[in-house]
Structure formats: C-alpha cells, structure tokens
Amino acid sequence: MHVADLPELPRRLAAADPGWNETTDVLVVGSGVAGLTAALHLREQGLHVTVVTKVNIDDGSTRWAQGGIAAVLDPLDTPAAHANDTEIAGVGLCDPAAVRVLVEEGPARVRELIRLGASFDRNPDGSLMLTREGGHRADRIVHAGGDATGAEVQRALHDAVHRDPWIRLVEHALVLDLLRAPDGRACGITLHVLGEGSEDGVGAILARAVVLATGGMGQIYASTTNPSVSTGDGVALALRAGAVVTDVEFVQFHPTSFVTSTVNSVQRPLISEALRGEGAHLVDETGKRFMVGQHELAELAPRDVVAKGIHRVLRSTGADHVYLDARHLGRDFLEQRFPTIVASTRAAGIDPATELIPVAPAAHYASGGVRTDLHGRTSIPGLYACGEVACTGVHGANRLASNSLLEGLVFARRIADDIARDLPPQADPAPTPADPGWVVSPAVRPELQRSMTRGAGVLRSADSLSATAKELARLAEQRDTPRNAAWEATNLLTVATVLVAAARTRRETRGCHWREDFPVAEDEWRGHLLHLLDRKAGLAQTFEEMA
Ligand code: SIN
C-alpha cells in the first residue's frame, strides 16, 4: 500500500561522486556494543575489518547505559523465564525464535565479555551480583561500577579493538549511502570524513559485506536519554537503499529521565530503572505512590506501563515532572551502588539521600528498525544490521529492560559467523542513479524535535499525528546544501516521517505505542508494519500478521 500525503523522501544523500576510495573485507558502521563486538568476532574469523564511526569511538549510546545486561546467570533462573518476561513486555509482537536465541545464547556472550576484560560487580563470595529491573520476575541483571555498566562494556571492547592491528578505525566519518553491485548485493558505502590528508571529504569504502550498527534515533525528540549522535542514520540509509524497515512506531520512553534546568541539551541524564529495582518509589507532588494499584509490579511494571502512569499524573497536574524517592535507601548505599546518578543529581544541586529526584519520561530506545533474520541479514544481500538500528524481533512492541546490550552481543556474534560462512569476492558498485539527492537545512532539527514530542511522543492521536505529519512536510521544503549537519537533519526527517506514517496507521494501543483515540490492543493489529522506500512510488507500507 502506498502511503499518501507524505513528503517526498530523498533516495540519495551524496551530491558529489566519491573523491577517494579504499577496500576492506567487512565494513562495520558504528562503534558501540554491537559494532565493536561484531568487529572482534569477524577478526576471530580472520577477516580484515574497518570500523567507521560518526564522531569518536566512545561517543555512541553504549557508554550511557546504566542498568546492565540481562542474562540467565543464576542457577535458579531459566532461559524460559527470561523469554517469558521478554515476551510479556513485547505485548504479543516478539518473534519467539529470536527471543529464544537471545536468552539461550546470552549467558555465553556475557561470559565472553568477562574473558575479554569487562569487570562486573561481584558479591563478597565472588559470584556475579545480579539485580532486577522493570518487567523482570527474577534477579538477572549484571552491572558494573554500580550504575556505569555501559561505560565498562565500552571500555573493554574499545581496549580489545585497539589491541588488534587488523581492525582499522575511521572516526569522524558520517555514512551517506549504500553502494550496491549490479546484482543488488551491498558492496560498500559512501561517507563523509572530517579527516586529514587523502582521506577527507566524500569518499567510498568498498567491502564484501556491510554491517550497520549505528544505534538509535532518540534525537528525533525534544528530550531523550540518547546522545546527540543518535540521529537514525542507519535506518535512513537502509531506507534509501531499499531495505525493509519495521516496527518503527514502537519508541520506548524511559520513565525516569532527570528533569533539571542545569542541563541545557536534548539529551537528559538517565535515572536507571535499577534504582527502582533496589526499592526507590515514584511519588506525585502530594507524596502518593501512584503506581501502586495500576500494575501488580507497581514501579517495576514494564516501562510503557510506568511511562503511561507518569504521563497521566503530568496531564492531571500540569507539572513537567513527578518524583523518585530514594531517600530510604540511605546515603552509603546510594553512593556505592549508584555513583553516576548521585554525581549527576548532585551536580544539579539535589542530594538523593535527603531530597526527591524530579523525573519524567524521555525517548530512550527504538524497538523497531531495519528488519533482520536470525543471522542479522537484512532484505538486501550483504547488508547486515545489529543493535538498536536493527529489528531482530526480540523486542516486539516494547523492549524489556537491559535486553539491549544483550541483543548487541548475541546478534553481533551470529552476524560474524554468517559472514564468515559465505563471503563473496569484492564486487564493483553499479553506476549511481542519476537522481542527484537533496538535503534539508540543519535549522529544521529543533522544530522537528518539538513537533515529534508534541504529536508523536508518549501519547498519540489521529489529530496530533496529522499535525506533526503536516509540520514534517513543511520542514521537508527547507532545502540546503550538502554538509554534515544537513545530512544528519535529513536522516532525522526521514526516520521521523516513516515513524509518523506507521503511528497513524496503527489504530490501537500496544506496548509503547499509545493512541488516545484507540486505547486498547486489538487482535487485528497483532502484526508488523513494514516500510519500503520505492524509487518511483515513494513510501510503501504493508501489514504482516503474526504467524
Ligand atoms: C536503565 O538503566 O534504566 C536503562 C536500562 C535499559 O535501557 O535497558
């Protein structure tokens, strides 16, 4: 079905032909948990790997992850129990085969990460310290440095990559478009490098396989826990190349981002769900625990339930935050278990040992993305996707807490194995289409973010979505000359437009897609919305029922 009343979306970003090119066996785009893990496993297969990353190696979302990695590491826990919690959170849209892969292979991948050098928090007897987060019915989250798990995972992977001279790292490199061989197979990318010497400006890296691990798209919203680099570049690139993208309407809003006027950016500090896992309570301005009675797990209900509970309070009070009460946990415990959170709240003048922490939902995680199979293969041969950019089917309509780092670890390994099994020789790219491509002005970015938060945020309706669709169409007219900020803005516009198209079509409430005008989950909507950008017809949307 062709989606009407949408702005035209560009099919190409690079205006100029590449001024330089180089080759590698496998090109990995992105340097968080998914990208670096894929690179290391590809090296175990003896392949030459190039990792390109938009800014510096550590600037993606991984290092901001606080809570941890969910995996069955307690003898009393089972993969079936982890699968069950994952599927309940996903509200009927998880792919059971993908979930099985995740929970069964997860523990081995966490042990590999420990062997690589990642140091997780341990009990006095040396066993791994496990905690609980929303939606989990067992303690199965490993964590590091208290609440600095992502930073430790990133450090361990970064160090391992730097130890390997056969992994080439290209930083300050924004990917533009996929290159495809005459038979349609992915055979490289065009990119823009802010570099020195011969490798500067628009170039091409040719490869026998391409792995997208570019992370999320939280920057389409006015407040997000994601860093400024999370602009949906991989999903937008895949759409332009003609890959199938799915479940993009399911953006998870983390219930507790820190609301403070001292942080003046779209990225808001995260207040980890692990704090609620250790006993902190959500209260309204009268001190009432409003989640009690809304769900049997109260503050530890799945994230969509808690974000909705908070949103209802905000709507009725007109305030921009509720509070998290962690005072009863005690100063010593808070400082030892949550040093990152204590540092960020204290920097804003709030002492969580004696004061309430103001919190509100913020965009946190894209449950959908570039559709893949169980080996990370997309619909384009030779193009793989891993981590938040991908939709492997494990998250369904709402990701379970701490399943994201796990997904990156598990599917990166599967991708490396698949690539090593069947890697064709390097192909030359087919001539680029005559379509010159276009980009929008970077000035559209703040307007786009505000419009998405207003109309396609935690709560949506036909009216709010149609107003946002109109605003996006207007912003699409603000064209500019190709340059980094304009390419990023065009990626934001592309993913926001597809998200709004999906959210308008899905007339039900399910997981993190909350429609005020269709407040319940409907059986007829138990399936996935697939999107494909056709060169001639524009955006095509198909509904695929669950088997
Ligand atoms: C958190 O620490 O609350 C975030 C963990 C996650 O997103 O899975």
Residues whose N, C-alpha, C, O or C-beta is under 5 A from the ligand:
A	BS01	SIN	Q66 G67 I271 S272 E273 A274 L400 A401 S402 N403
